[in-house]
Amino acid sequence: MTAMPETPAAVPSLLHAPVIDWFDEHARDLPWRRPEAGAWGVMVSEFMLQQTPVNRVLPVYEEWLARWPRPAALAAEPPGEAVRAWGRLGYPRRALRLHAAASAIAEQHGGEVPSDHAQLLALPGVGEYTAAAVASFAYGQRHAVLDTNVRRVFARAVSGAQYPPNATTAAERRLARALLPDEEPVAARWAAATMELGALVCTARTPACGRCPIADRCVWRAAGSPAHDGPPRRGQTYAGTDRQVRGKLLAVLREAVAPVPQQALDAVWDEPVQRARALDGLVSDGLVEPLPDGTYRLPLT
């Protein structure tokens, strides 16, 4: 009987060296990857990069770290200032969560981002992915870091599927842990390398298999690159949505130096029901504070 060839799932080391070597040569020079960024710089980048491309994050990240180089510096300011500095990155609740995390770091950890994974996970606004990413990228620890890019690389190279499931599954977590190199520094490098590979080469719509360092070991490619049941997920339409209205309302408040009257907010969107719904949502989310005189401002507490 002819022996079956070894696969990446059975022998993870088939993937480690080529992916890490590729990363050493092709990794982008990003500020949060530099040693001087520290754990706080890594944490800020992870909050900002959620659902936001690198080119939009870069200028805001640089301004943020220049203004708040330590968690305590951010914690000392009102949360509304974090929302103001967030600018047009989108999903501004991330700014409030980052401010809350900075406050907890200042109060509970002496102003230093904790290295312990469990302590990271306990911080406000820090979930499974962010805790693993900070522990891995800032402290060189061995954790499975599963963002969309990594999940897509593993789906194709190991599982033979064009796209990963809509939500992270237990099977994906088990696979990611099984693929981790044993040594902590190598595992941390692997986490960054697989993320970069998914971002630059193994992309959702047009994977550049000719430039992939593991194309000859990719299970999906070996199977003839079979199509998924459906196309890659597309981002939500923005124009005309409540998200757009919320963004316009927040833009007025970010630019104001004093509380904003209702009339100024009414001017940004003609449809009153949608405008009111969007404003109510901002208030409920803690992004906007209504005052007794009928004006609005970014939150102070």
N, C-alpha and C positions, 0 to 999 in steps of 0.2 A: 504494500500500500504506500502511495506517495505521501510524504509528510506535507501537511498544510504549511504555507509560509507564515512566519511570525508576523503579527500585526501590531500596530502602535498600542492597541488596547492591552495586548498581552505583554508587550515589552516597551514600556514608556520611554526607556532610554533611547529608543530609535528616534524619538522626536527632540529630546532635550538639546543635544549638542548643535544640530543644525539650526534650530530656532534661536538659541541663545547666541550663536556665532553670527547669525544674520542680524540680530538686534544690536550686537556690538558694533556692527558696521553701518547700519542704516537707521538707528534710533534718532528721532528728532531731538534737537537741543532745546528742551523746554525748561523754563525757569524752575518749576517745581521738581525737576529731576536733578538739579544741581545741589551739591552738598550744603551750600549756604541756605537753601530753602528751609531746612529743618522740618520737624514734624508738623509745625503750625502751617508752614507753606504747603506741605502735602495735603493737610486737612482742608485748607481753603480751596485748593485746586479740585479736590474730590467733590466738594459741595458745588462748586461752580460748573464742573464738567458734566454734571448730571443733566442729560437731555440738551446739552448745549455744545456746539462745536468749538474746537480749540481756538480758531481764529477770532471768535467773538469773546472768548474768555480772556485771552492774553492781555489786552489793555486794561480791563477791569481788575484782573489779578494783580498786575503791577501797581496800579493805583491803590488797591486795597492794602497790599503789604507795605507800601510806602507810608500809608496813613496809620495802619494798625499792625506793626511788625510783631506784636506779641498778643496772645489771647486777652491779657488783662487790659490792653489798650482799647480793644474793641468792647470789652465788657464794661468799661468805664463810661461809655457813651450810650445815649438812649437807643433802643432798638430801631427807632425810626431812621436814625442815621445810617444804619446798616441797609435798610430798605432804599434810602436815598442813593447810597454809593453803589448799590446793586445795578442801578441804571436799567438798561434794556436787555439784561441777560435772560429775562423770562422766569416764570415760576418763582416769584419773589418771596414766597414763604420760605424758600431755602435761606434767604438772608436772615429771617427771624430765627430759624433753627440754628444757623451758624452763630448768631449772637448768643442764643441760649447755651450752646455748647461752650462758647468762649467764657461765658459767665460761670458755668459749672467748673471749667478748668481752673479759672482764677480762684474760685471759692474752695474747691475740693482737692485740687492737685498742685497747689502752689504756683499756679500760672504756667505749668509745663504740661504739654499734651501727654497723657499717660501712654506708656509702652505696653501695658498689660491689655490683652485683647478683651477680657471681660470688662475692664474699666472703660475701655473705649466704647464698647457696646452699650454701656450704661449711660453714656452722655446723651443729652437731648438731641434729637435729630440724626443720630448715628445709628444706621442699621447694619445688617449683616455684611453687605458689600463694603461700606465705608470703613467699618472697623477692621476688616481684613486688609483693605487697601492701605490704610494708614500704618497698621502693624507691619505689613510687608514692605511697602515702599519707603517708609520713614525709619523703620527699626530693623529691617532685614530679616524678619521672622518668616516662618514657614506656614502659610495659610493659603487656602484655595480662594483666589480672587476672581469672582465670576461676574464680569460685566457683559454687555451684549456682544462686544467684539470677541471676547474669549469664548463665550458660549458658541458663537458661530464657528470659530476655528475648531473647537472640539467636536461640534456636530458633524462637520465635514470630514476632518482628518481622521477621526476615530469612530464616530457612529455612522458615517456614510449618509447623513441627511443634509440636504441643502441648507435648511434653516433649523435653528433650535425651536423648542416649543415656545408658546407665547409667554409663559411664566416659567421661572426657574423651577425645576423639578428635583425631587430627592435623588433620582437617578443621575442627573447632571452633577449634583454635589458629590455623590459617591465617585463618579468618574473623575472629577476635578481633583479630589483627594488622592485617588489612585495614581494620577499622572504626576503628582508633585515629586520633584527630586528630593532625596533624603536629606541632603545638607541644606541648612537654613539659608545661607547666602545664595546658593544656586537656585533654591526654590523661589526666593524673592526676585531674582533675575528672570527666572522662568515666567513668573506672574506678569512682570512688566513686558517681557518679550512677546508673549502670546497676545497680550492686549494690543501692542503695537502692530503685530502681524495682522490682526483682524481689522485694525483701523486703516492700514496702508495697503495691504495686499489682498487679504481674504475678505473683501468688502461684500456688502449685501447684494448689490445689483450687478457689479462688474468685477468679479474676482480676477486678479492678475495672476493666474496659475503659472504663467511662464516665468514669473519672478519669485515664486514661492519656494522657500528652501526645503519644504517637505512635500512638494508636489508628487514626487515618486513614491511617497509613503501614504498618500491621502486616500482613505477608503472611498470617499465619495467620487473622487476623480477616477480611481481604478474601476469603479462600477459604471463609468460612462457619464458621470455628472447628472444623475437622474433628477428631473424636475420635482420640486415640492408640490404638494397638493394645491398651493395657492402662491401668489406672488409675494415678495417680501413686504412686510408691513410698511405702510406709508404714514408719514406724520399727519396729524390732524390739520384740516384746513383752518387757517387763522383768520382770514378776512371775514368780518361780519359776526364773529363769535363773541361770546361773553369774555373770552380771554383778551380779545382785542380791546373791548370796551374797558376792561379792568386796567389794561396797560395804558390807555389814554388818560384815565382818571388818575392813576398813579403818577404819570408824567407831570401832570399839573401840580400835584402835591409835592413831588420831589423838587420841582423848580421854585416852589414858594418858600419865602422866609417867614411868613406869618400864616396863621390859620386861613383856610380858603373858604369863601362863601359858597353856598349852594349854586348860585348863578354861574360861577366860574366853572363848576363841574358840569352843570347842565349844558354848557356851550360845546362840550367836546363830543356829544353824541345826540342825534336828533330824536331817536326813539326812546320815549320816557320809561316805558316798562322795562326794557332791557337795561337801560342805564341805571335805573333804581335797583334792579336785581344784581347788577355787577357791583354797585356801591355797597349794597347790603352784604354781598359775599366778601368784599374786602374788609368790612367792619367785623364780620364773623370770624374771619381768618386772623384778625389782630393786626392787619396791615394798615388800617386806617382807624383813627380815633375820632368819634363824633363829640363835639363840645356842646354845652348847654345852650349857647347862643345860636346854634344852627350851623356853625362852621365845622370844618374838618381839618385834621392835621395828621402827619405821620406819628406813630406811637412814641410816647416818652418813657413808658414803663413796660 
